[in-house]
Each structure stands twice: as structure tokens, then as C-alpha cells.
């Protein structure tokens, strides 16, 4: 596949590095010319002067869109209208409604739009999915998830702190990952949503912490916390069922070695049988997700997963929490309450 990347920042660079031997980075575009030129030179790709030029290129099969949030939905729609398959970075948009034109158009044109919730493709999460599918936990009861980092100097002056660009703060950033993972594990959307947001530390108009309690129609509960005031980076995700519990801890790098613990209850109860898998080394989720996306494109599976519909469900949860936390909440993407 010939690939074009719009947005050559950190995530765009990760996507370029994750391309497999059957994919070639052919073209790039970024509002910062030096960033585009640097990525292009490393992969012998051409630099397109603007996004329209890249989208109009008939040699491009797939477009990776890795821009700030306010551009994601519009660029996806234009890519789909050009007949391209798309790997769209999470959260996909600032609001669920922004994705609806692209979702309708992708189905009409029968192109694949995969949303980059790469956490599903971390080896520990893939192993957890395997155990869930094998029925090793029995019926699922609840999930606890915690995810956070501490930002950096000037974090409250970056684009993520500008609601008209980002659409929200930490709930939309890392919270989208936890909501997606919880729904993916339960295999169901959330019918009841309660949440609280707060800005404790950073001087900005978006939240730096969020706390959620979500419930499926079947009564399964997810308790989730995301934070930009976690001074030691943390990822912890626990899945509890009738017969066993799984605990994913760490994501590699500054989050610590990625690890999955499986605690299987014995018939006599007491201390469980414990099995632990560790996944040291570099983060392989980007490569594994790209391989999954390639298979979706090759199989013409237009109902990709994670796709636009499941992403809209994640965004709808986030919007509900934002509304619950301010009677005067204004949607910065539309300027309306």
C-alpha cells in the first residue's frame, strides 16, 4: 500500500516507523514544513504542499491522519470522498456528531476507516482479550482503570489546553482510551454514565482530571480515572469476573514494563493460581495495529474495529460527562450549550 501521512508530529512519526514491508510511505504533509521535510527525508517520501494535494494523489491508497483534534473529522471526510482508506488517530473528533458525515460516506463508498485506539494492540491487552474470549474469567462483573501522567513545563499553553482545538482535556485525551478498552472488554456500550471532572493543577480551561462510573445494560460496571497530575506515569487496568481476575500494569517506557497477571480462583477459594506474562522492550502496539489495519483493507472489511461507530459511542460518553459537570457548559466546537 502507498501511504500518505497528514500530521508529522510524534504520532505521525510513530505511524511511519510502524509501516510493514508491504507498505510504503509515499507522501507527507504538515503545517510545519520542516517537520514534513524531516519525516519525508527519512522515508524517501515526497512532501505535499497542502493536505488537498496529498488527498488528490491517485497513487495514495491509504491516508493516516494525525493532526490536532479540530482537523480530524474534516480531513477524514475529505479522504473518504477521495476514495482513500483511512487510519484516523483517536479520539477521531472533538464530538461524535463531527464524525457522522464521514461514517455515512465511508459506508457509501465502501472504504475502511480505522480509528487508532492502539492500546487494544498492546500485547498484554491482546492476551487479555484471548483469555476473555476463551471464557477464562466467566461472566464479567466490573473493570477498574487508572491512567495518568504529569505533563511537562508549559503543558497548559499547548493546543490540548485550548478547547476550541482539542474539544476537551484529559477525559478526551487518555480517557478515550480507557472508555474504549472497557466497552471492548464488556462487548457492550454504556447505558448509564456518571462522571466528574476537575482542573486541580494546570492553569487552563479544560480538565486535568476525570472520574467516571459507567454501567452497561447488563449491569457491568467500569470505574475509571484519568489524570494529568500523576507525577509518576501510571497505567493500570483490572478486569474482574466470576472465576478470575486480570490485571494489566504498565505500557512500557516511562509507564513501566508491560505486564499481565491472571488470577484464577480455585474451587476451594483462598489464594488464587497466578500466571504472569511480561512484555519488555519496545512498544509493539503501533506495528500490530498497522498489521490489523492492513488486513482490514485487504479484506475490504468496511466495518472496521475500532471504527467510526464505536468511536462515536466513546465520544458520546465523554460529552455526557462534560454536560453533567457544568449547567452552562458550552460546546466549543459549535458555540452552543
Residue pairs with C-beta under 8 A, 6 or more apart in sequence:
1 22
1 23
1 24
1 61
1 62
1 294
1 297
2 23
2 24
2 26
2 59
2 60
2 61
2 62
3 19
3 23
3 24
3 25
3 26
3 60
3 61
3 62
3 63
3 64
4 25
4 26
4 27
4 28
4 29
4 48
4 54
4 55
4 57
4 60
4 62
4 63
4 64
4 84
5 12
5 15
5 16
5 25
5 27
5 28
5 29
5 39
5 63
5 64
5 66
6 12
6 28
6 29
6 30
6 51
6 54
6 63
6 64
6 65
6 66
6 67
6 75
7 29
7 30
7 64
7 65
7 66
7 67
7 68
7 71
7 89
8 28
8 29
8 30
8 32
8 35
8 36
8 38
8 39
8 66
9 30
9 35
9 66
11 66
11 89
11 116
12 28
12 30
12 39
12 64
12 66
13 39
14 286
15 64
15 66
15 87
15 116
15 286
15 290
16 25
16 28
16 39
16 42
16 43
17 286
18 286
18 287
18 289
18 290
19 25
19 290
20 287
20 290
20 291
20 294
22 294
23 62
23 290
23 294
25 39
25 43
25 45
26 45
26 46
26 57
26 59
26 60
27 40
27 45
27 46
27 47
27 48
27 54
27 57
27 60
28 36
28 39
28 40
28 43
28 45
28 46
28 47
28 48
28 54
29 36
29 47
29 48
29 49
29 50
29 51
29 53
29 54
30 36
30 39
33 47
36 47
36 48
37 47
39 45
40 46
40 47
48 54
48 57
51 75
51 78
52 78
54 60
54 63
55 63
55 75
55 78
55 79
55 82
55 84
56 82
60 84
61 84
61 85
61 297
62 84
62 85
62 86
62 87
62 297
63 75
63 79
63 84
63 85
63 86
63 87
64 86
64 87
64 89
65 71
65 72
65 75
65 76
65 79
65 86
65 87
65 88
65 89
66 89
67 75
67 89
68 159
68 165
68 166
69 91
69 93
69 94
69 165
69 166
69 167
69 172
70 94
70 164
70 165
70 166
70 167
70 333
72 88
72 89
72 91
72 92
72 93
72 94
72 98
73 92
73 93
73 94
73 98
73 99
73 101
73 102
74 98
76 86
76 88
76 92
76 99
76 102
76 113
77 101
77 102
77 105
79 86
80 86
80 102
80 105
80 106
80 109
80 111
80 113
81 105
81 109
83 109
83 111
84 111
85 111
85 112
85 113
85 297
86 106
86 111
86 112
86 113
86 114
87 114
87 116
87 290
87 293
88 113
88 114
88 115
88 116
89 115
89 116
90 115
90 116
90 117
90 118
90 176
90 177
90 180
90 311
91 167
91 172
91 173
91 176
91 311
91 314
91 315
91 318
92 99
92 115
92 308
92 311
92 312
92 315
93 99
93 167
93 311
93 315
94 166
94 167
94 168
94 172
94 332
94 333
95 167
95 315
95 319
95 331
95 333
95 334
96 311
96 312
96 313
96 315
96 316
96 319
98 333
99 308
99 311
99 312
99 315
100 312
102 113
102 308
103 113
103 308
103 309
103 312
106 112
106 113
106 302
106 308
107 302
110 300
110 302
111 302
112 293
112 296
112 297
112 300
112 301
112 302
112 304
113 304
113 307
113 308
114 292
114 293
114 296
114 304
114 305
114 306
114 307
115 304
115 306
115 307
115 308
115 310
115 311
116 289
117 176
117 177
117 180
117 181
117 306
117 311
118 285
118 286
118 289
119 125
119 177
119 180
119 181
119 251
119 285
120 126
120 129
120 180
120 181
120 184
120 285
120 289
120 306
121 284
121 285
121 286
121 288
121 289
121 292
122 248
122 251
122 258
122 279
122 283
122 284
122 285
123 258
123 277
123 279
123 284
123 285
123 288
124 248
124 258
124 259
124 260
124 277
124 279
125 181
125 237
125 248
126 288
127 260
127 277
128 185
128 239
128 246
128 248
128 260
129 184
129 185
131 137
131 244
131 246
131 262
132 140
132 185
132 239
132 246
136 243
136 244
136 262
136 264
137 239
137 240
137 241
137 242
137 243
137 244
137 245
137 246
138 241
138 242
138 243
138 244
139 241
139 242
140 185
140 186
140 220
140 239
140 240
140 241
141 220
141 221
141 240
141 241
141 242
142 220
142 221
142 222
142 223
142 240
143 182
143 185
143 186
143 220
143 221
143 222
143 223
143 224
143 237
143 238
143 239
143 240
144 222
144 223
144 224
144 236
144 237
144 238
144 240
145 178
145 181
145 182
145 222
145 223
145 224
145 225
145 236
145 237
145 238
146 224
146 225
146 226
146 227
146 234
146 235
146 236
146 237
147 174
147 175
147 177
147 178
147 224
147 225
147 226
147 227
147 234
147 235
147 236
147 237
148 170
148 174
148 225
148 226
148 227
148 228
148 229
148 230
148 233
148 234
149 174
149 227
149 228
149 230
149 233
149 234
149 254
150 228
150 229
150 230
150 231
150 232
150 233
151 202
151 208
151 228
151 229
155 161
155 202
155 228
156 202
156 203
156 204
159 165
159 166
160 166
160 169
160 173
160 206
161 169
161 202
161 204
161 205
161 206
162 205
162 206
163 169
163 205
163 206
163 332
164 332
164 333
166 172
166 173
166 206
167 332
167 333
168 206
168 207
168 318
168 322
169 197
169 199
169 204
169 206
169 207
169 208
169 210
169 228
170 206
170 207
170 208
170 209
170 210
170 226
170 227
170 228
171 195
171 197
171 207
171 210
171 212
171 226
171 318
171 321
171 322
172 318
173 226
173 228
174 226
175 210
175 212
175 224
175 226
175 318
176 314
176 315
176 318
178 222
178 224
178 226
178 237
179 190
179 212
179 214
179 222
179 224
179 314
179 317
179 318
180 306
180 310
180 311
180 314
181 237
182 190
182 214
182 222
182 224
183 189
183 190
183 310
183 313
183 314
184 306
184 310
185 239
186 216
186 218
186 220
186 222
188 216
188 217
188 218
188 220
189 216
189 313
190 214
190 215
190 216
190 222
190 313
190 317
191 215
191 216
191 217
192 214
192 215
193 212
193 214
193 215
193 317
193 320
193 321
193 324
194 212
194 213
194 214
194 321
194 324
195 210
195 211
195 212
195 213
195 320
195 321
195 324
195 325
196 210
196 211
196 212
196 321
196 324
196 325
197 207
197 209
197 210
197 211
197 321
197 322
197 325
198 207
198 208
198 209
198 210
199 205
199 206
199 207
199 208
199 209
200 208
200 209
200 229
201 208
201 228
201 229
202 208
202 228
202 229
208 227
208 228
208 229
209 225
209 226
209 227
209 228
209 229
210 224
210 225
210 226
210 227
210 321
211 224
211 225
212 222
212 223
212 224
212 225
212 317
212 321
213 221
213 222
213 223
214 221
214 222
214 223
214 224
214 317
215 221
215 222
233 254
233 255
233 256
234 255
235 248
235 249
235 250
235 251
235 255
235 256
236 247
236 248
236 249
237 247
237 248
237 249
238 245
238 246
238 247
238 248
239 245
239 246
239 247
243 264
243 265
244 262
244 263
244 264
244 265
244 272
245 262
245 263
245 272
246 260
246 261
246 262
246 263
247 260
247 261
247 263
248 258
248 259
248 260
249 256
249 258
249 259
249 260
249 261
250 256
250 257
250 258
250 259
251 258
251 283
252 258
252 279
252 280
252 281
252 282
252 283
253 283
257 278
257 279
257 280
258 278
258 279
258 280
259 276
259 277
259 278
259 279
260 276
260 277
260 278
260 279
261 274
261 275
261 276
262 274
262 275
262 276
262 277
263 272
263 273
263 274
264 272
264 273
264 274
264 275
265 272
266 272
266 273
293 304
295 301
296 304
303 309
322 329
323 329
328 337
329 337
330 336
330 337
331 337
